[in-house]
Amino acid sequence: MSDERVPQRSILPTPDIADPRTVLYDAKDPEVDFPPIQQLRPPAGAPNVLVVLLDDVGFAASNVFGGPVHTPVAERLAAGGLRFNRFHTTAICSPTRAALISGRNHHTVGMGGITEMSTSTPGYNSMRPNTCAPLPEILKLNGYATAHVGKCHEVPLWETSQAGPFDRWPAPGNGFEHFYGFLGGETDQYYPTLVEGTRSVEPSGTPEEGYHLTEDLTDHAISWVQAQKALIPDKPFFMYFAPGATHAPHHVPKEWADKYAGKFDDGWDVQRERTFARQKELGVIPADTELTTRHAEIPAWDDMDEALKPILRRQMENYAGFLEHTDHHVGRLVDAIEAMGLIDDTLVYLIIGDNGASAEGTVNGTFNELISLNGMAALETPEFLMSQLDKLGGPESSPHYAVGWAHAMCTPYQWTKQVASHWGGTRNGTIVHWPNGIEATGEIRSQFTHVIDVAPTVLEAAGLPHPVQVNGVTQEPMHGHSMAYCFDEAAAPERHETQYFEIFGNRAIYHRGWSAVTKHRTPWQTTGDVGIAFDDDVWELYDGRSDWSQARDLSAEQPDRLHQLQRLFLIEAARYGALPLDDRSFERVLPEYSKKPSLIGNRQLLFPGMGGLTEQHVVNWRNKSWTLIASVDVPDDGAHGVLMNLGGHGGGWSLYLKDGVPTFCYNLFGIDRTHVRGDRSVPPGKHTIGMAFAYDGGGLGKGGTVTLTIDDDQVGTGRVEHTQPIGFGYEPTDVGRDILSPVTDDYGFGDNGFTGTIRFIEIEGGDDSHDHLIDPADFFRVAMYKQ
């Protein structure tokens, strides 16, 4: 459809205007001459758009910004495009992603924190208002093909089940015509919880067959782009490619980690110095930049236990391999676009991290993050970790590196992910590549930019206006500024002059080179500074015109300027919905405090084929007694297979028939598996198979007695000595099979379905819950790891 046939692109969908000509009686009349049907397309010259958003990568990880990890694809794109060394995110996952696709500040679109911590306050409710139509919706209504492949952590928690509603899912809610990926903050790279459209799907292979999620996502992205150009070559595409990498768990094939063997033997403090020198050589930081001081909360390498250092070194080798592996697969997508002859006319954004490097792996790092998340970090002794060293990064692990490595990956800045007050949490290296739209190549741009600037840039590149109305709703103007003004003018005065930051009470304001900041919470400490009054926080002042890294606090020298910026923060925070500030932790997780909807009660009926359910979709069975009853039909030749499971190799439980005999397995972090077996098989016919867990009580994570029944007759009993007090993580449950990594070695991956017929499963929690004893810090930590 030409521009003449689209009278008003500022109102979307574009109005259908009736043809004013006279209508004749007979279609065979030679004067009947209606024009051909024309499909809606954006203005001539609108480019394809590829936005790549990596996960949990600090400014100083990739070698293209001076880091130790080899990223040749990022180097190639930078050589043919521009590096932005003052591009900023929000310091955490969901808010950055919501801001990216909307062009508005994260509180305005309800994403003041991660979805798991939403409240009923508008700036924190995780519900994007319909006054803020996202970029993909705008592009789709202007004739673009749109797809999101990878991570989506923007769906309200109570809307993530297969029951929907789906109007806030990527497709159709966020304007994408196609979605393939996962909902939530993280997933297993070998056994991912996948969704296509709104339907739960299973991975296409096993780790033994070489399956890895990043490769799978790349395959889907390439296939989608190829199909678009094969079928509608004149229609530009918008592809949002957001792999789960390099978020924990840090999973990568061993050969990629082995590339870095010995490269980090000197530890994180020496690595920080090396990176700092390399950054100056590359010019990604000024020559007079100062390396900020490591804070006392972050341990020195020399102070770490010598027995831990082999594991600590391997953690970083493993992470480095993970990032290079990710870069490789981004390159496959870029290569595919180039092979189709489209790369010159494709605007590529490579945003290397949705926040700073993650410091959520604890001071020592972890082999299985579920252990520390459940408050049982003492199990991961140096001896235990050494025994698992060869498995780190493989499908039997769920690893995360230590805080010191995260800090080094944010060189030269203070702090890390979650700390929205300092550049270590918010500054992410970004590359823009567009041969047909940018003449300059291989250059650096140092204008202050922010993730909310991406959407306005794409609209300008496509020649599209910001819509006034979308689907009949008047729109909130985008808050960002197009970055196109500096594409070919390195010295152009920056246009994004003011930007506030706030995450979990960590807050800052940037204004015309100056920044006023205050850190309210340390990422890996869930108590301590939490509860300090906001007015008691200590603010710092930095002059970014002469102090690139926020190394020299000028608050004592210039108190008047600091006070002016503090007032400006409050003005901006009120303007964009960040008030009231909320530093609560576990209260924001619990529906009774946060006033978010609760999906499940204390009793539930489940049916076969309900795959994709996660822990929040199932009755709470932790720290209490509970029962599970399966109503089944057993064929004449008997039955075997899974009745119901929850979790996987890193922790979970399963009720199944082995050789026809009822069996219950409780898997404690993959370290210990307890099996309770019946004394006879289930005969043919209609039966009920039951499992009752009688909790010992007396605290959290205690054991209990398992009783197995057939038609209410006891057939087996046994003990589980310890249980996981908080949860099993991100692996889903299903009725009738164990979908992903098996809970028990009694059966394998895939071929474990129940061979009889399941009519229903009933699961019910007891009234002896001890959840009230959960340490708020532990509850908060589990919510936080899902970002």
C-alpha positions in Angstrom: 0.0 0.0 0.0 1.6 3.3 -1.0 1.8 6.3 1.2 -1.1 8.0 -0.7 -3.4 5.1 0.2 -2.4 5.4 3.9 -3.7 8.9 4.9 -3.0 8.6 8.6 -0.2 6.4 10.0 -0.4 8.2 13.3 -3.7 6.3 13.9 -3.3 2.5 14.1 -4.6 0.3 12.6 -4.7 2.6 9.6 -8.3 3.4 8.8 -10.0 1.6 5.9 -11.3 4.3 3.6 -14.1 3.5 1.3 -13.6 4.1 -2.5 -15.7 7.1 -3.3 -16.3 6.2 -7.0 -19.7 5.4 -8.4 -20.7 1.7 -8.0 -21.9 0.2 -11.2 -24.4 -2.6 -11.5 -22.5 -5.2 -13.6 -18.9 -6.2 -12.9 -18.5 -6.9 -16.6 -19.2 -3.3 -17.4 -16.0 -2.0 -19.1 -16.1 1.1 -16.8 -15.7 -1.0 -13.7 -12.1 -0.4 -12.8 -11.3 -0.8 -9.2 -7.6 -0.7 -8.4 -5.7 -3.9 -7.5 -5.6 -4.9 -3.8 -2.5 -3.6 -2.2 -1.0 -5.0 1.0 0.0 -2.7 3.8 3.7 -1.9 3.8 5.9 0.6 5.6 7.2 3.6 3.7 9.7 3.0 0.9 13.2 2.4 2.3 12.2 1.1 5.6 14.9 -1.4 6.7 14.7 -4.8 8.2 15.4 -4.6 12.0 17.3 -7.1 14.1 17.5 -6.4 17.8 19.8 -8.8 19.7 19.6 -8.6 23.5 22.1 -10.7 25.5 21.5 -11.5 29.1 23.6 -10.7 32.2 26.7 -9.6 30.3 28.7 -6.9 32.0 30.3 -4.0 30.1 33.8 -5.5 30.4 33.1 -9.1 29.4 33.3 -9.0 25.6 36.6 -8.2 24.0 35.0 -5.6 21.7 34.7 -3.5 24.9 38.0 -4.6 26.3 37.0 -7.8 28.1 38.6 -11.2 28.1 36.0 -13.1 26.1 36.6 -13.6 22.4 33.5 -12.3 20.5 34.4 -12.2 16.8 30.9 -11.6 15.6 30.6 -8.5 17.9 34.0 -7.4 16.5 32.8 -7.8 12.9 29.6 -5.8 13.5 31.5 -3.1 15.3 34.1 -2.8 12.5 31.2 -2.2 10.1 29.2 -0.1 12.4 29.3 1.9 15.6 30.1 1.1 19.3 28.1 3.0 21.9 30.1 3.2 25.1 27.5 5.2 27.1 24.5 3.1 26.4 22.4 2.2 29.5 19.9 -0.3 30.7 17.8 -0.3 33.9 20.1 -2.7 35.9 17.8 -5.7 35.8 15.9 -8.0 33.5 12.2 -7.4 33.2 12.4 -3.6 33.4 15.1 -3.4 30.7 13.0 -5.6 28.4 9.8 -3.7 29.0 11.5 -0.4 28.4 13.2 -1.7 25.2 10.1 -2.8 23.4 7.9 0.1 24.6 10.2 3.1 24.3 9.0 4.2 27.7 10.6 4.2 31.2 10.0 0.9 33.0 7.8 2.2 35.8 5.5 3.8 33.3 4.9 0.4 31.8 4.4 -1.2 35.2 7.8 -2.9 35.4 9.4 -1.4 38.4 10.9 -4.8 39.2 10.8 -8.4 38.0 7.4 -9.9 37.4 7.7 -12.2 40.4 7.9 -9.2 42.6 5.0 -7.2 41.2 2.5 -5.4 43.4 -0.7 -3.6 42.9 1.1 -0.2 42.7 0.8 1.0 39.0 4.5 1.5 38.5 5.2 -2.0 39.8 2.2 -4.2 38.7 4.0 -5.7 35.6 0.9 -4.7 33.5 1.8 -2.5 30.6 -1.0 0.0 30.1 -2.7 0.1 26.7 -1.7 3.7 26.4 1.9 2.4 25.8 1.7 0.3 22.6 5.0 -1.6 22.1 7.2 -1.1 19.1 6.4 -4.5 17.5 2.7 -3.7 17.6 3.4 -0.3 15.9 5.6 -2.0 13.3 3.1 -4.8 12.7 0.3 -2.3 12.1 2.5 -0.5 9.7 3.2 -3.6 7.5 6.2 -5.2 9.2 6.6 -8.9 9.9 7.4 -9.4 13.6 8.9 -12.2 15.6 10.3 -12.6 19.1 12.7 -15.6 19.6 14.1 -16.3 23.0 13.4 -15.0 26.5 10.3 -13.1 27.6 10.2 -12.0 31.2 7.4 -9.5 30.9 4.2 -11.6 31.4 2.5 -11.0 34.7 3.2 -14.0 36.9 -0.5 -15.0 37.3 -1.0 -15.0 33.5 1.9 -17.3 32.6 0.0 -20.6 32.7 -1.6 -22.4 29.7 -4.9 -20.9 30.8 -3.7 -17.4 29.9 -5.0 -14.8 29.3 -2.6 -14.2 26.5 -3.0 -10.5 25.7 0.3 -9.7 27.5 2.3 -12.6 26.1 4.7 -11.8 23.3 2.3 -13.2 20.7 -0.3 -11.8 20.4 -0.1 -9.3 23.3 3.2 -7.5 22.6 2.6 -7.2 18.8 4.7 -10.2 17.7 3.2 -12.5 15.1 5.5 -15.3 16.1 7.1 -16.3 19.4 9.4 -19.2 20.2 11.2 -19.2 23.5 10.5 -19.2 27.2 8.7 -17.2 29.8 10.4 -16.1 33.0 13.9 -15.1 34.0 15.9 -18.2 33.3 15.7 -21.7 32.0 17.9 -24.8 31.6 20.0 -24.5 28.4 19.8 -28.3 28.0 16.3 -29.0 29.2 14.4 -25.7 28.5 10.8 -24.9 29.3 9.7 -23.8 25.8 6.6 -22.1 24.4 5.7 -21.6 20.7 3.0 -19.0 20.4 0.9 -19.8 23.5 1.5 -23.6 23.4 4.0 -25.5 25.5 6.4 -27.5 23.4 9.4 -29.7 24.0 13.0 -29.4 23.0 13.9 -31.1 19.8 16.7 -33.2 21.2 18.7 -34.2 24.2 22.1 -33.1 25.6 23.5 -36.4 24.5 22.4 -35.5 21.0 24.1 -32.2 21.2 21.0 -30.1 22.0 21.6 -26.6 23.4 18.9 -23.9 23.7 20.9 -21.1 22.1 21.5 -23.2 19.0 17.8 -24.1 18.9 16.7 -20.5 19.2 19.1 -19.5 16.4 17.7 -22.2 14.2 14.2 -21.0 14.7 15.2 -17.4 14.1 16.9 -18.2 10.9 14.0 -20.4 9.7 11.5 -17.6 10.4 13.6 -14.9 8.5 14.1 -17.3 5.6 10.3 -18.0 5.4 9.5 -14.3 5.4 11.8 -13.5 2.6 10.8 -16.6 0.6 7.1 -15.8 0.8 6.9 -12.0 1.1 10.2 -10.6 0.0 8.9 -7.0 -0.2 7.9 -7.0 3.5 10.6 -5.9 6.0 10.9 -7.8 9.2 11.5 -7.0 12.8 13.3 -9.8 14.7 13.8 -9.5 18.4 16.4 -12.2 19.3 16.9 -12.6 23.0 18.7 -15.8 24.0 18.7 -16.9 27.6 22.5 -16.7 27.5 24.5 -15.7 29.4 22.1 -15.8 32.4 22.6 -18.6 34.9 22.6 -21.5 34.8 25.9 -21.1 32.9 25.6 -24.1 30.5 27.9 -24.6 27.6 29.5 -27.6 25.9 32.8 -28.4 27.5 35.0 -27.7 24.5 33.9 -24.0 24.6 34.9 -23.7 28.2 38.2 -25.5 27.6 39.3 -22.7 25.2 39.9 -20.6 28.3 41.8 -23.1 30.4 44.3 -21.3 32.4 43.3 -17.8 31.2 41.9 -16.8 34.6 44.3 -18.4 36.9 45.5 -15.0 38.4 42.0 -14.2 39.7 39.5 -11.4 39.3 41.6 -8.6 40.7 44.3 -9.1 38.1 41.7 -9.6 35.4 40.2 -6.3 36.3 43.6 -4.6 35.8 44.1 -6.3 32.5 40.7 -5.4 31.2 41.1 -1.8 32.3 44.4 -1.4 30.3 42.8 -3.1 27.3 39.8 -0.7 27.4 42.1 2.3 27.3 44.0 0.8 24.3 40.7 0.3 22.4 39.5 3.8 23.3 36.2 2.5 24.7 37.0 4.5 27.9 39.1 7.7 28.0 42.8 7.6 28.7 42.3 9.5 32.0 39.7 7.1 33.4 40.3 5.9 36.9 39.7 2.3 38.0 37.2 2.3 40.8 38.0 0.8 44.1 36.7 -2.7 44.9 34.2 -2.4 47.8 34.7 -4.4 51.0 31.6 -6.5 50.3 33.4 -8.0 47.3 36.3 -10.3 48.5 39.8 -10.0 47.2 41.1 -12.9 45.2 44.0 -13.3 47.5 41.6 -13.7 50.5 39.7 -16.6 48.9 40.2 -20.1 50.3 42.9 -21.8 48.2 40.9 -25.0 48.2 38.1 -23.1 46.3 40.3 -21.5 43.7 40.3 -24.4 41.1 36.5 -24.2 41.1 36.5 -20.4 41.0 38.8 -20.5 38.0 36.7 -23.0 36.2 33.6 -20.9 36.9 35.0 -18.1 34.8 36.4 -20.4 32.1 32.9 -21.9 31.8 31.2 -18.4 31.7 33.7 -17.2 29.1 33.0 -20.2 26.9 29.3 -19.6 27.3 29.6 -16.0 26.1 31.7 -16.9 23.1 29.3 -19.8 22.3 26.5 -17.2 22.3 28.4 -14.8 20.1 28.9 -17.7 17.6 25.2 -18.4 17.3 24.4 -14.7 17.0 26.8 -14.9 14.1 24.9 -17.7 12.5 21.8 -15.5 12.4 23.7 -12.5 11.0 25.4 -14.8 8.4 22.0 -16.1 7.3 20.7 -12.6 6.8 23.8 -11.7 4.9 23.5 -14.9 2.7 20.0 -13.7 1.7 21.5 -10.4 0.6 19.8 -8.4 3.3 22.5 -7.4 5.7 23.2 -4.0 4.1 19.5 -3.0 4.5 19.1 -4.4 8.0 19.4 -2.2 11.1 21.1 -4.4 13.7 21.2 -3.6 17.4 23.5 -5.8 19.4 23.0 -4.9 23.0 25.6 -6.8 25.0 23.6 -7.4 28.3 20.3 -6.4 29.7 22.1 -5.2 32.8 25.5 -5.5 34.4 27.1 -8.9 35.2 25.2 -10.9 37.7 26.4 -11.0 41.2 23.7 -13.4 42.3 26.0 -16.5 42.4 27.1 -15.8 46.0 30.6 -15.0 47.1 31.8 -18.6 46.3 29.7 -19.3 43.2 27.7 -22.5 43.0 27.5 -25.8 41.2 23.7 -26.0 41.6 22.2 -22.6 42.3 19.1 -24.4 43.8 21.2 -25.4 46.8 22.1 -21.9 47.9 18.7 -20.6 47.0 17.1 -23.0 49.4 19.4 -21.8 52.2 21.6 -24.9 52.1 24.8 -23.5 50.8 26.8 -25.4 53.4 26.3 -28.5 51.3 28.6 -27.0 48.7 31.9 -27.6 50.5 35.2 -27.3 48.6 35.4 -31.1 48.7 31.9 -31.4 47.1 32.7 -28.7 44.5 36.0 -30.4 43.6 34.1 -33.7 43.1 31.8 -32.0 40.6 34.5 -30.0 38.8 34.4 -31.9 35.5 30.6 -31.6 35.4 30.5 -27.8 35.7 28.6 -26.3 32.8 27.2 -29.7 31.7 23.6 -30.9 31.9 24.1 -32.3 35.5 25.0 -28.8 36.8 23.2 -25.5 37.3 26.2 -23.2 37.9 26.7 -19.6 38.5 30.1 -17.8 39.0 31.2 -15.9 42.1 30.6 -12.3 42.9 34.3 -11.4 42.2 34.0 -12.4 38.6 30.8 -10.4 38.1 32.6 -7.3 39.5 35.5 -7.9 37.1 33.1 -8.2 34.2 31.9 -4.6 35.0 35.3 -3.0 34.9 36.0 -0.1 35.4 32.8 0.6 37.2 31.5 0.1 40.7 29.0 -2.7 41.4 27.0 -5.0 39.2 23.5 -6.0 38.1 20.7 -4.8 40.3 22.6 -1.7 41.4 20.8 0.9 39.3 22.7 3.6 41.1 26.1 3.0 39.5 27.2 2.4 35.9 28.4 -1.1 36.7 24.7 -2.1 36.9 23.4 0.0 34.0 26.1 0.6 31.4 26.1 -2.1 28.6 28.2 -2.0 25.5 26.0 -1.7 22.4 26.8 -2.0 18.7 24.7 -0.5 15.9 25.2 -1.8 12.3 23.4 -0.6 9.2 25.5 -0.2 6.1 22.7 1.5 4.0 21.8 3.9 6.8 25.1 4.7 8.5 28.2 5.9 6.5 30.6 5.9 9.5 32.2 2.6 10.3 34.4 1.3 13.1 33.8 4.4 15.2 32.8 5.0 18.8 29.9 7.1 19.9 29.9 8.5 23.4 26.6 10.3 23.6 24.5 9.3 26.6 21.9 6.8 25.4 19.4 4.5 27.1 17.4 1.4 26.2 14.3 3.5 25.8 16.0 5.2 22.8 15.9 2.0 20.7 12.2 2.2 19.7 12.3 5.9 18.6 15.4 5.1 16.6 13.7 2.2 14.8 10.7 4.4 14.0 12.8 7.1 12.5 14.8 4.6 10.5 11.6 3.2 9.1 10.1 6.6 8.3 7.2 6.1 10.7 5.6 8.5 13.1 5.0 7.9 16.8 1.3 6.9 16.7 -1.2 9.2 18.5 -3.8 6.3 18.8 -3.4 2.6 18.7 -6.5 0.4 18.7 -8.6 3.4 19.6 -6.5 4.3 22.7 -4.6 7.6 22.9 -1.0 6.9 23.4 1.6 8.1 25.9 4.5 9.6 23.9 7.7 7.6 23.9 10.2 8.8 26.5 13.3 8.0 24.5 15.2 9.9 21.9 16.2 8.6 18.5 19.9 7.8 18.3 20.1 8.4 14.6 21.2 12.1 15.0 24.7 10.9 16.0 25.1 8.0 13.6 27.2 10.0 11.2 28.1 12.9 13.5 30.5 11.8 16.2 30.5 15.2 17.9 26.7 15.8 17.8 25.5 17.2 21.1 23.7 14.5 23.1 19.9 14.7 23.1 19.2 12.3 26.0 20.1 14.9 28.7 18.2 13.5 31.7 17.5 10.0 32.9 16.4 8.6 36.3 17.2 5.0 37.5 15.6 2.9 40.2 15.6 -0.7 41.1 14.9 -2.1 44.6 15.6 1.3 46.1 19.0 1.7 44.4 18.5 5.0 42.5 20.2 7.6 40.5 19.7 10.6 38.3 21.8 11.6 35.3 21.6 15.2 34.0 23.8 16.8 31.4 26.9 14.9 32.4 26.4 14.8 36.2 25.1 11.9 38.2 23.7 11.7 41.7 23.5 8.2 43.0 22.7 6.2 46.1 23.0 2.4 46.7 20.3 1.1 48.9 20.8 -2.7 48.6 23.7 -5.0 47.9 22.6 -7.7 45.3 23.8 -10.8 47.2 22.7 -9.6 50.6 19.0 -9.9 51.1 19.0 -8.5 54.6 21.2 -6.0 56.4 20.8 -2.7 54.5 17.2 -3.6 53.6 15.0 -1.6 55.9 17.1 1.6 56.0 14.9 4.6 55.5 15.3 6.1 52.1 16.0 9.5 53.7 19.0 7.9 55.5 20.6 6.7 52.3 24.0 8.3 51.5 24.1 10.0 48.1 27.2 10.5 46.0 27.9 13.0 43.2 29.9 12.5 40.1 31.0 14.8 37.3 30.9 12.5 34.2 32.6 15.2 32.1 35.9 14.5 33.8 35.2 11.3 35.7 34.2 8.5 33.3 33.9 5.7 35.9 32.3 7.5 38.9 35.5 7.2 40.8 35.6 10.6 42.6 32.6 11.5 44.8 32.1 15.3 44.9 29.1 15.3 47.2 31.1 17.0 50.0 32.5 19.6 47.7 29.3 20.5 45.9 26.3 19.9 48.2 24.1 22.4 46.4 24.5 20.6 43.1 23.8 17.3 44.8 20.6 18.7 46.4 19.5 20.0 43.0 19.9 16.6 41.4 18.2 14.8 44.3 15.2 17.1 43.7 15.3 16.3 40.0 15.3 12.6 40.8 12.1 13.0 42.8 10.5 15.0 39.9 11.4 12.4 37.4 10.4 9.5 39.6 7.0 11.0 40.2 6.6 11.9 36.5 7.3 8.3 35.4 5.6 6.3 38.1 8.5 5.2 40.3 6.8 6.5 43.5 6.1 5.3 46.0 9.6 3.7 46.3 9.4 0.1 47.4 12.4 -1.7 49.0 10.3 -4.5 50.5 11.7 -8.0 49.7 9.7 -11.1 50.5 6.5 -9.1 51.0 6.5 -8.3 47.3 6.6 -12.0 46.4 3.6 -13.0 48.5 0.1 -12.3 47.1 -1.3 -11.5 50.5 1.1 -8.6 50.9 1.6 -7.5 47.3 -2.1 -7.8 46.3 -1.3 -9.6 43.1 -3.7 -12.4 42.1 -2.9 -15.9 43.3 -3.4 -18.6 40.6 -3.8 -21.8 42.8 -5.5 -22.7 46.0 -4.9 -25.7 48.3 -6.5 -28.4 46.1 -6.2 -29.0 42.4 -7.3 -31.4 39.7 -4.8 -32.0 36.9 -5.2 -33.9 33.6 -2.9 -35.5 31.1 -1.2 -33.3 28.6 -1.0 -30.2 30.9 2.7 -29.8 30.2 4.5 -26.5 30.8 3.2 -26.0 34.4 5.8 -24.6 36.7 5.8 -24.5 40.5 3.7 -21.5 40.8 1.0 -23.3 38.8 0.8 -26.2 41.2 -0.5 -26.6 44.8 2.2 -25.8 47.3 3.5 -29.0 48.8 6.6 -27.6 50.6 7.1 -27.8 54.3 3.8 -29.5 54.9 1.9 -32.8 54.5 0.3 -33.4 51.2 -1.4 -36.1 49.1 -1.5 -37.1 45.5 -4.2 -39.4 44.0 -4.1 -40.7 40.5 -7.2 -42.2 38.9 -6.0 -44.7 36.2 -7.0 -47.5 33.9 -4.4 -50.2 33.6 -4.5 -52.4 30.5 -4.5 -56.2 30.6 -0.7 -56.4 30.2 0.0 -54.0 33.0 1.4 -50.4 33.0 4.5 -48.4 33.7 5.6 -44.8 33.5 5.2 -41.5 35.1 1.9 -40.4 36.7 3.1 -37.0 37.8 6.4 -35.2 38.5 7.7 -31.9 39.4 11.3 -30.6 38.9 14.2 -32.5 37.3 17.8 -33.6 37.7 18.7 -30.7 40.1 15.8 -31.5 42.5 12.3 -32.7 42.3 9.9 -35.6 43.0 8.0 -38.1 40.9 5.3 -40.7 41.3 5.4 -43.5 38.8 5.0 -47.2 38.1 8.2 -49.2 37.7 7.5 -52.6 36.3 3.9 -51.9 37.4 4.8 -51.2 41.0 4.0 -47.7 42.5 7.2 -45.8 43.3 7.9 -42.4 44.7 11.3 -40.7 44.2 12.4 -37.6 46.1 15.5 -36.0 44.6 17.4 -33.6 46.9 19.4 -31.3 44.7 20.7 -34.2 42.6 22.9 -35.2 45.5 20.6 -37.7 47.1 17.6 -39.6 45.7 15.2 -41.5 48.0 13.0 -44.2 46.5 10.0 -45.6 48.2 8.5 -48.6 46.4 5.3 -50.6 46.7 5.3 -54.3 47.4 3.1 -55.3 44.5 2.1 -54.1 41.0 -1.2 -52.4 40.1 -3.6 -55.0 38.5 -5.5 -54.4 35.3 -8.6 -52.3 35.5 -9.7 -49.0 37.1 -7.7 -48.0 40.2 -6.6 -45.1 42.3 -2.9 -44.9 43.1 -2.0 -42.7 46.1 1.0 -41.1 47.7 0.6 -39.4 51.1 3.5 -37.4 52.6 3.3 -36.9 56.3 5.6 -34.1 57.2 7.7 -34.4 60.4 7.2 -30.7 61.2 9.4 -28.8 63.6 10.7 -26.4 61.0 11.6 -26.1 57.3 13.1 -28.7 55.0 12.4 -31.5 57.4 11.7 -35.1 56.3 8.5 -37.1 56.4 7.0 -40.5 55.9 5.8 -41.6 52.5 2.8 -44.0 52.2 1.9 -45.6 48.9 -1.6 -47.0 48.3 -3.6 -48.9 45.7 -7.3 -48.3 46.1 -6.7 -47.1 49.7 -4.8 -50.3 50.6 -1.3 -49.5 51.8 1.3 -51.1 49.6 4.5 -49.4 50.6 6.0 -46.9 53.1 9.4 -45.2 53.6 11.3 -42.2 54.8 12.5 -39.0 53.1 15.0 -37.5 55.6 15.3 -34.0 54.1 13.2 -31.9 51.7 13.9 -28.7 49.8 12.3 -25.8 51.8 11.8 -23.2 49.0 11.5 -24.9 45.7 12.9 -26.8 42.7 13.3 -24.0 40.2 12.2 -23.6 36.6 11.7 -27.2 35.3 8.0 -27.8 34.5 5.6 -30.6 35.6 3.3 -32.7 33.6 0.7 -35.4 34.1 1.6 -38.7 32.4 5.3 -38.1 31.8 8.4 -36.4 33.0 9.0 -33.9 30.2 12.6 -32.8 30.6 15.5 -33.9 32.7 14.4 -37.0 34.7 13.9 -36.7 38.4 15.1 -40.3 38.9 17.5 -42.7 37.2 14.7 -45.3 37.2 13.7 -43.9 33.9 15.3 -41.9 31.1 14.6 -38.7 29.2 11.6 -38.9 26.8 10.6 -42.5 27.0 8.8 -42.4 30.4 5.2 -41.8 29.6 2.5 -43.7 31.4 1.3 -46.7 29.3 -2.2 -46.9 30.8 -4.8 -44.2 30.9 -4.9 -41.4 33.5 -8.4 -40.0 34.1 -7.1 -37.3 36.5 -4.7 -36.4 39.2 -5.8 -34.8 42.5 -3.2 -33.0 44.6 -4.0 -31.5 48.0 -1.9 -29.7 50.6 -2.3 -30.3 54.3 -3.1 -27.8 57.0 0.2 -28.1 58.8 2.3 -25.7 56.7 5.5 -24.4 58.2 6.1 -21.8 55.4 5.6 -19.0 57.9 9.0 -20.0 59.2 10.8 -19.3 55.9 13.4 -16.7 56.4 12.3 -13.6 54.4 15.8 -13.4 53.0 15.5 -16.9 51.6 12.1 -16.2 50.1 13.4 -13.1 48.5 16.5 -14.8 47.2 14.5 -17.4 45.4 12.4 -14.8 43.7 15.4 -12.8 42.7 17.2 -15.7 41.0 14.4 -15.8 38.5 15.4 -12.5 36.9 
